Amino acid sequence: MPGQLSLFGGKRQRGVKRPSAPEYALHCMVADTLRRWGNSDWRWTHIASGEKRTPRTAGRLKRMGVQKGWHDFILLSPQGRAHFLELKRKGGSLTDEQCELAEWMRHAGYPFAMADNYNDAVIALRDWGAVRTTIEVQ
């Protein structure tokens, strides 16, 4: 017979599903992959605008031009074409601003992909030619 549950116990014992792991690890894995297996004629960066910030810092960034909706990775091909990759935690979805920008990008002809796992991210990078095609995907 199970013991009595505490009213002050954690969410796990109350049957509340814990959120999926933060996407930080996925971002690091993709950045590491680009560093190690990225094609040297590509350029890329991670846009660090999605983290929790103080209201003062958020205001300063907004004043300097940071806008909502921009995707996590921007990659530039040697042919002069920009590619955009958005990473989400497992089962995550785009914000309204990200959806709007992604739709604009698709309409304008910019390659865009969203991934909530490493394999999908690598497949997008491989399809674009940003990483060597010899990377194995599980």
Secondary structure, DSSP 8 states (H G I E B T S, - for coil): ------TT--TTTTT-------THHHHHHHHHHHHHHB-TT-EEEE----S---HHHHHHHHHHT--TT--SEEEE-TTS-EEEEEE-STT----HHHHHHHHHHHHHT--EEEESSHHHHHHHHHHHTSB-TT----
